[in-house]
Every structure is written in C-alpha cells, then in structure tokens.
Amino acid sequence: MTPTPTVETITSLIQEGELFKLKNLLRTLPTAELVSLIENEEEREQLIIFRLLPLKLATEVFEYLDLEVQRHFLENLTQDKIADILNEMSPDDRTALLEFLPANFVAELVQSLSEPERRVTLQLLGYPEYSVGRLMTPDYIAIRENWTVQQVLDHIRQHGGQSETLSVLYVTDLRGVLLDDIRIREFLLAGPGVRVRDLMDRRFVQLTADQDQEEAIDIFRRNDRVALPVVSDQGILLGIVTIDDILSIREEEDTEDIQKLGGSQALDEPYLNIPLAGMIRKRAGWLVILLIGEMFTATAMGFFEQEIAKAVVLALFIPLIISAGGNAGSQATSLIIRAMSLGELSLTDWWRVMRRELATGLMLGAILGVVGLLRILLWSRLYPGEYGEYYWRIGFTVGFSLVGIVLWGSLCGSMLPLLLKRLGADPATSSAPFVATLVDVTGLVIYFSFALLFLRGTLL
C-alpha cells in the first residue's frame, strides 16, 4: 500500500515544479484525503492542487470542501472551470454553496450553468430558506409498479450513474405520484421475473418541500433512513433528501445552539474568518443585556444595605450563594435544550419537567446546603470567633438559602426554554448566562429573606 503523502510532500513537489508527478500522485488519492490535503495547504498551493485534478474528481472534492475554500476557488478559477464544476455538482450541494455567496455573484454563476441545471437550481433556490426544498436533489431512480425486477436492474444500469443514491428506489405512477419506496436489497434478493407491485407494501415516510429542515432531522432520526422522498401537496415526487445533507444541517443547528448557550448571537462564518466588527456586533448585544441584568443585583443589595451593615459577615457568602443558583440553572437549561433538540421533550411535557426539577432541585439544594452548613461549623471550630457567637444561625441561613436558590435556579433553567418555545422564540436564547443573571438577582432576595428569618433579634 502506498503511504499517504503529507502536506510537506505535496508542497515540496509544487516548489520543485514536479507538477506532472504531483498530478499522477493526486489521482491515486481518495476524495476524503484530497479534501484534507487541500484544506491544510496555503491558498496558492490549494489552487495549484485543485487545477491538477480531473473534472469528476475535482467536483467530488469541491463538494466536500469548506464553504470558505469553495468561495476562494470560485473567485480565482477561470469561468470555464467554474461552469464545468457547478454543472457537475449535485443540485443540493450547489444550492448550499449559492446560499452562502453574495446575490450579485450568485446571479453571475447561475448564468454559467447549462439550461437543465439552471432550471433545477432556480427551482431549489425558490423554496423558503430553511425548508426541505432547499436540501432536495432531483437525481433519483423512479420505477413503475408493473416492471419486473430484471427491468428495474436494467434501468439502474442505464441511469443509475446520475442518481444521488441507489440505496432506495421510488415507485411512481404515470403522473409522478409517489406510490412506495423500496430498498435496493429487495430487488437483489428477488427473482428477475418478480413484479415491482409484488414487493410493494405501500408504507413509506415522506417529506414536503415547504417543511422545516428541523422537522426533517427528527423524521430521519426516528425512521433510520439514508434518504427520504420529497413530495408536493398532490403527492407528486419532487426529489429526495439524503442523510449527508441532514447531517450538515444537524451540525449547523448544534453549532448555533452552542454559541447561543454561551451568551452570544450565532456566528454566520467560521470563528477565524468572521471580521472583528462582526464578532463584536454578535457578542456586544448580549453582554450589554447581561450587564443591565446584573445591575439589578446591585439594586437588590442596596435594598438590603442596612442588613449588610448590621451583619457584615453575610456579605462573605453572597458569591457562594448566587453562583450555586446560577450553576444549577445553567445545568437545567443545557439539559432541557438538548432534550428538546433531540425530540425527547415537547411543550406538553412541561408539568413532568417541573415535577422532576422540583425533586431534583430540592435534593441538589439539600446536598449543597449541608456542605455549606458543615463548612461554616468546621471553620468556627478551627478558627473560633471567625463568624461570631451566632455561627449556628449563620450556618442555617446559608444552608437553607442554598436549598432555596438551587431549587429556584433549577426551575428557572428548565422552564424558561419551554416558555420561549411556547412564545415561538428559539429555546437556545435562554442561554446559561441569561439564566445565571436572573437567578443572581432573585437569589439575593432569597438569601436575605432567610437571613431575616434566622438572625432577627440577634445580628439583625
């Protein structure tokens, strides 16, 4: 087996001008390795390598490249080369690329397509931005129910090269209405004279062109399919969506949710590519909102200014108290948003979630409360006078406050995503920092309420 060439080897061949040797070497590499090699090279070397690839291989590599690399190639390759690659690309991958480019550039590129490919591309771009229609490809194998297995296999040999996948074949009538989908293994195991209708069970899962892409992700996950048909309102088969496109959308959705959970807007470009001004714009808004929220913490502390003045020792435990509530809220938020993303929870489960978090928050709070109480008692024994003569009361204040704040943080963190979903907003917007800020303010009220309960008549 020939060892895989390293980036250094490729660069060395380019610098030495051994382009013929490099061209032969590149032809022997699988698509995945070529993609990795190109993305690890500098821009100049990337172009040289790509220009040396034959058209079919170049198209396969191009489809898997990062969108930024694709855009770099489109800006630097000849018009003929661009037209050849775009015409060879699968329609769904071409649509994903064109969505990423400026409108004036897209108009120019669309004009370079052949008439059939231009018609398909404009049709896909005509669907709503986040709809299934933007993901589908019209490249599939359609068969008739009166055909024999032998006719189906002959049809695959003749037209299968243009199909996105051969794993599933689609049975349609003369009007193009979808009747069934059948896995290829059924035909491979059946006799050549068996009719397609004898293999049909007319049970199939379908998508609609206007359906939201997130719904399609859930349908793929529940049905364990590598491809699903897309139909019109009349049931006519328009195209198919394959698992590779769904995985790409899933990655984009997860990335967006994680970025929002961190307390910023989702980035439109990779981290290292987004302009500094864009980065600041995406992050500044949330930081300002969170800062304003935290200002209410100072307001709450000002409300209890007299209590703090009388018992300065209470101020020592404020960071401990509010951080515990914020951490509990962040945990609950992350768990609920992920469960909703995976389809494990719906809005109708809100009462089950609340009951579960009531029990969980109470037990977690009790654990932290005991730890906080023991810490104060231990320090009072090791360092007598550290917390004064009422250290037991201070210990109970901290312990019960932790129970209340952790319980409240768990409830806020679990209910807020469901509330936002009910209002039609993105649940990920209830980011961990936002929940932590909310719990910080309310946590102070809980803490000083317990302080008044246990210390009234002594320190207060």
C-alpha positions in Angstrom: 0.0 0.0 0.0 1.4 3.4 -1.0 1.7 5.7 2.1 -0.5 8.8 2.1 1.6 11.8 1.1 1.9 14.5 3.7 1.3 18.2 3.2 5.1 18.7 3.2 5.5 16.2 0.4 2.8 18.0 -1.7 4.4 21.4 -1.0 7.8 20.1 -1.9 6.6 18.8 -5.3 5.0 22.2 -6.0 8.1 24.1 -5.1 10.3 21.8 -7.3 7.9 22.2 -10.2 7.2 18.5 -10.4 3.6 19.1 -11.4 3.3 16.0 -13.7 4.4 13.8 -10.8 2.1 15.6 -8.5 -0.8 15.2 -10.9 -0.3 11.4 -11.1 0.0 11.2 -7.3 -3.2 13.2 -6.6 -5.2 10.9 -8.9 -4.4 7.9 -6.7 -5.8 9.5 -3.5 -9.3 9.1 -2.2 -11.6 12.1 -2.1 -11.5 12.4 1.7 -7.7 12.6 1.8 -7.6 15.1 -1.1 -10.1 17.4 0.9 -7.9 17.1 3.9 -4.7 17.9 2.0 -6.3 21.0 0.2 -7.7 22.4 3.4 -4.3 22.1 5.2 -2.4 23.9 2.4 -1.9 27.7 1.8 -4.2 29.4 -0.6 -1.7 29.4 -3.5 -1.0 25.7 -3.1 -4.7 25.0 -2.8 -5.4 26.4 -6.3 -2.5 24.5 -7.9 -3.6 21.2 -6.4 -7.2 21.7 -7.4 -6.3 22.7 -11.0 -4.4 19.4 -11.4 -7.4 17.2 -10.6 -9.6 15.8 -13.4 -13.1 17.3 -13.6 -15.0 14.4 -12.0 -12.6 14.1 -9.1 -12.3 17.9 -8.8 -16.1 18.1 -8.5 -16.3 15.4 -5.8 -13.6 17.2 -3.8 -15.2 20.6 -4.3 -18.5 19.4 -2.8 -16.8 18.4 0.5 -14.6 21.5 0.9 -15.3 24.1 3.5 -17.6 26.9 2.1 -14.8 29.5 2.6 -12.4 27.4 0.5 -15.1 26.9 -2.2 -15.7 30.7 -2.4 -11.9 31.2 -2.7 -11.8 28.8 -5.6 -14.8 30.5 -7.3 -13.0 33.9 -7.1 -9.8 32.6 -8.6 -10.6 29.9 -11.1 -11.4 30.6 -14.8 -15.1 31.0 -15.8 -15.0 27.8 -17.9 -13.6 25.8 -14.9 -16.3 27.2 -12.6 -19.0 26.4 -15.1 -17.8 22.8 -15.5 -17.6 22.2 -11.7 -21.0 23.8 -11.0 -22.7 21.8 -13.8 -21.2 18.6 -12.4 -22.2 19.2 -8.8 -25.2 17.6 -7.3 -28.1 20.2 -7.1 -28.4 20.2 -3.3 -24.7 20.8 -2.8 -24.8 23.5 -5.4 -27.8 25.2 -3.7 -26.0 25.2 -0.3 -23.0 26.9 -1.9 -25.0 29.6 -3.7 -26.9 30.4 -0.5 -23.5 31.3 1.0 -22.5 33.7 -1.7 -23.4 37.4 -2.4 -26.5 37.8 -4.5 -24.7 39.5 -7.4 -22.1 36.7 -7.5 -25.0 34.1 -7.5 -26.7 35.7 -10.4 -23.4 35.5 -12.4 -22.8 31.9 -11.5 -26.3 30.8 -12.3 -25.9 32.2 -15.8 -22.9 29.9 -16.3 -25.0 26.8 -15.7 -26.4 24.6 -18.5 -30.1 25.1 -19.2 -31.3 22.0 -17.3 -29.1 22.7 -14.3 -30.1 26.3 -14.2 -33.7 25.4 -14.1 -33.2 23.0 -11.2 -31.1 25.4 -9.3 -33.6 28.3 -9.6 -36.3 25.9 -8.6 -34.5 24.9 -5.4 -33.5 28.5 -4.6 -37.2 29.4 -4.9 -38.1 27.5 -1.8 -38.1 29.2 1.6 -34.6 29.5 3.1 -34.8 26.8 5.8 -37.2 24.5 4.0 -36.7 20.9 2.9 -37.0 22.1 -0.7 -33.5 23.8 -0.4 -32.0 20.4 0.5 -33.5 18.1 -2.0 -32.0 16.8 -5.2 -34.0 15.7 -8.3 -31.4 12.9 -9.0 -33.1 9.7 -8.0 -34.3 6.4 -9.6 -38.0 6.2 -10.3 -39.6 2.9 -11.4 -43.1 1.6 -12.3 -45.1 -0.9 -10.4 -45.7 -3.2 -13.4 -42.0 -3.6 -14.2 -40.1 -6.8 -13.5 -37.1 -7.0 -11.3 -35.0 -7.5 -14.4 -36.4 -4.3 -16.0 -35.6 -2.4 -12.8 -32.0 -3.7 -12.8 -31.5 -2.8 -16.4 -32.9 0.7 -15.7 -30.4 1.1 -12.9 -27.5 0.2 -15.1 -28.6 2.7 -17.7 -29.5 5.7 -15.4 -28.0 4.9 -12.0 -24.9 6.9 -12.6 -26.8 10.2 -12.3 -28.6 9.2 -9.1 -27.7 10.7 -5.7 -28.1 7.3 -4.1 -29.1 3.8 -5.2 -30.0 2.5 -1.7 -33.7 3.2 -2.3 -35.8 3.2 -5.4 -39.1 5.1 -5.8 -42.3 3.7 -7.4 -44.4 6.3 -9.1 -47.4 6.3 -11.4 -47.6 7.9 -14.8 -48.4 11.3 -13.2 -45.3 11.1 -11.0 -47.3 10.4 -7.8 -45.2 8.5 -5.2 -46.7 5.0 -4.6 -43.9 3.4 -2.5 -40.2 3.3 -1.8 -38.3 0.1 -1.9 -34.8 -0.7 -0.7 -32.4 -2.0 -3.4 -31.7 -5.2 -1.4 -35.3 -6.3 -2.1 -34.5 -6.3 -5.8 -31.2 -8.0 -5.4 -32.8 -10.8 -3.5 -35.9 -11.3 -5.7 -36.1 -13.3 -8.9 -35.8 -11.5 -12.2 -39.4 -12.2 -13.2 -40.9 -10.8 -10.0 -43.1 -7.7 -10.5 -42.4 -4.5 -8.6 -46.0 -4.5 -7.2 -45.3 -7.8 -5.5 -42.5 -6.1 -3.5 -44.6 -3.1 -2.5 -46.2 -2.7 0.9 -47.2 1.0 0.3 -45.9 2.0 3.6 -43.4 4.8 3.3 -42.2 8.0 5.0 -42.2 11.3 3.0 -41.3 14.9 3.4 -42.9 18.0 1.8 -40.9 20.7 0.0 -42.1 23.5 2.4 -41.4 21.5 5.6 -38.9 23.0 8.1 -35.5 21.4 8.0 -35.5 20.8 11.7 -38.6 18.6 11.3 -36.8 16.6 8.6 -33.9 16.0 11.0 -36.3 14.5 13.5 -38.0 12.3 10.9 -34.7 11.0 9.7 -33.7 10.2 13.2 -36.9 8.4 14.1 -37.0 6.3 10.9 -33.3 5.5 10.5 -33.2 6.2 6.7 -30.4 7.2 4.4 -32.8 9.1 2.0 -36.4 10.3 2.1 -38.7 11.4 -0.8 -40.0 14.9 -1.0 -43.5 15.3 -2.4 -45.8 18.1 -3.5 -49.2 18.8 -2.0 -50.6 16.5 -4.6 -48.2 13.7 -3.7 -46.0 14.1 -6.8 -42.4 13.1 -6.2 -40.2 16.2 -6.5 -36.9 14.9 -5.3 -35.1 13.2 -2.4 -33.1 14.4 0.6 -30.1 12.3 1.6 -28.6 11.8 5.0 -25.4 13.7 4.3 -27.4 16.9 3.8 -29.3 16.2 7.1 -26.0 15.7 9.0 -24.7 19.0 7.7 -27.9 20.8 8.8 -27.7 19.0 12.2 -24.2 20.3 12.6 -25.2 23.8 11.8 -28.1 23.7 14.2 -26.0 22.3 17.0 -23.3 24.9 16.4 -25.9 27.7 16.5 -27.4 26.4 19.8 -24.0 26.0 21.5 -23.0 29.6 20.5 -26.3 30.9 21.8 -25.9 29.0 25.0 -22.6 30.8 25.6 -24.4 34.1 25.6 -23.9 35.5 22.1 -25.6 35.5 18.7 -24.8 32.6 16.4 -21.8 33.4 14.0 -22.5 33.5 10.3 -19.0 32.5 9.4 -16.2 30.3 10.9 -14.6 31.8 14.0 -11.3 32.7 12.3 -13.0 34.2 9.2 -15.6 36.5 10.7 -14.5 40.1 10.7 -13.6 41.7 14.0 -16.5 44.2 13.7 -18.9 41.3 13.1 -17.6 39.4 16.1 -18.1 42.4 18.3 -21.6 43.0 17.0 -22.5 39.4 17.6 -21.3 39.4 21.2 -21.8 43.0 22.5 -25.6 43.0 22.5 -25.9 40.1 24.8 -23.1 41.4 27.1 -24.9 44.7 27.4 -28.2 42.9 28.2 -26.5 40.7 30.8 -24.7 43.8 32.3 -28.0 45.6 32.7 -29.5 42.5 34.3 -26.6 42.3 36.7 -27.2 45.9 37.7 -30.4 44.7 39.4 -28.1 42.7 41.6 -26.7 45.9 42.9 -30.2 47.3 43.3 -31.2 44.2 45.3 -28.1 44.6 47.5 -28.9 48.2 48.1 -32.3 47.2 49.3 -30.7 45.1 52.0 -28.0 47.7 52.7 -29.0 48.0 56.4 -28.9 44.3 57.0 -25.5 44.1 55.4 -24.3 47.0 57.6 -25.5 45.2 60.7 -24.2 41.8 59.8 -21.2 42.3 57.5 -20.5 38.6 57.7 -23.5 38.0 55.4 -21.6 39.7 52.6 -18.9 36.9 52.7 -21.3 34.3 51.4 -23.0 36.3 48.6 -20.7 35.0 45.8 -21.1 31.4 47.1 -24.9 31.7 47.2 -25.6 33.3 43.8 -23.0 31.1 42.0 -24.7 27.9 43.3 -28.0 29.1 41.9 -26.6 30.2 38.6 -24.7 26.8 38.2 -27.9 24.9 38.9 -29.9 27.0 36.4 -27.2 26.6 33.7 -27.2 22.8 34.2 -31.0 22.6 33.9 -31.1 24.9 30.8 -28.4 22.9 29.0 -30.2 19.6 29.7 -33.6 20.8 28.7 -32.5 22.5 25.5 -30.6 19.4 24.4 -33.5 17.1 25.2 -35.8 19.3 23.1 -33.3 19.3 20.3 -33.3 15.5 20.3 -37.1 15.3 20.4 -37.1 13.8 23.9 -39.3 16.7 25.2 -42.3 18.7 23.9 -44.3 21.6 25.3 -46.9 19.2 26.6 -44.2 17.7 29.0 -43.8 20.9 30.9 -45.6 19.6 34.1 -43.4 16.4 34.1 -40.3 18.6 33.7 -41.4 20.8 36.6 -42.1 17.9 38.9 -38.8 16.4 38.0 -36.9 19.6 38.6 -38.7 20.3 41.8 -37.5 16.9 43.2 -34.0 17.3 41.6 -33.5 20.9 42.7 -34.7 20.1 46.3 -32.3 17.2 46.6 -29.4 19.0 45.0 -30.0 22.1 47.2 -30.1 19.9 50.3 -26.7 18.4 49.4 -25.2 21.8 48.8 -26.9 23.2 51.9 -25.4 20.5 54.1 -22.0 21.2 52.6 -22.4 24.9 53.3 -23.5 24.4 56.9 -20.7 21.9 57.6 -18.2 24.3 56.2 -19.3 27.2 58.5 -19.4 24.9 61.5 -15.9 23.5 60.8 -14.4 26.9 60.3 -15.9 28.1 63.5 -14.3 25.2 65.3 -10.9 25.7 63.6 -11.0 29.5 63.9 -13.1 30.5 66.9 -14.8 33.8 66.5 -14.5 33.7 62.7 -18.3 34.1 62.3 -19.1 35.4 65.8 -21.2 33.8 68.5 -24.2 33.2 66.2 -22.4 31.0 63.8 -25.1 28.3 64.1 -27.7 30.8 62.9 -25.4 31.9 60.1 -24.9 28.3 59.1 -28.6 27.7 58.9 -29.1 30.9 56.9 -26.5 29.8 54.3 -27.8 26.2 54.3 -31.4 26.9 53.8 -30.6 29.7 51.3 -28.7 27.2 49.2 -31.7 24.8 49.2 -34.0 27.6 48.0 -31.7 29.1 45.5 -30.7 25.8 43.9 -34.3 24.8 43.7 -35.3 28.2 42.1 -32.3 28.0 39.7 -33.3 24.5 38.6 -36.9 25.6 38.0 -35.9 28.8 36.1 -33.4 26.9 34.0 -35.9 24.2 33.0 -39.0 26.3 32.5 -37.5 29.2 30.5 -36.6 27.2 27.4 -40.1 25.7 27.3 -41.7 29.2 27.8 -39.6 30.6 24.9 -40.6 27.7 22.7 -44.2 28.4 23.5 -43.8 32.0 22.5 -42.3 31.0 19.2 -38.7 32.0 20.1 -35.5 29.9 20.0 -35.1 28.0 23.3 -31.3 28.4 23.0 -31.8 32.1 23.5 -32.3 31.2 27.2 -28.6 30.9 27.4 -26.8 29.9 30.6 -25.5 33.4 31.3 -29.1 34.8 31.0 -30.4 32.2 33.4 -27.5 32.9 35.8 -28.2 36.6 35.7 -31.9 36.0 36.5 -31.0 33.7 39.4 -28.3 36.2 40.7 -30.9 38.9 41.3 -33.6 36.7 42.8 -31.1 34.7 44.8 -30.2 37.7 46.8 -33.8 38.2 47.8 -34.0 34.5 48.9 -30.7 34.8 50.8 -31.6 37.9 52.8 -35.1 36.6 53.4 -33.6 33.6 55.2 -31.2 35.9 57.0 -34.1 37.9 58.4 -35.8 34.7 59.4 -32.8 33.2 61.3 -31.0 36.3 62.5 -33.8 38.6 63.5 -33.3 39.7 67.1 -29.6 38.8 67.1 -27.4 40.3 64.4 -30.4 41.9 62.6 
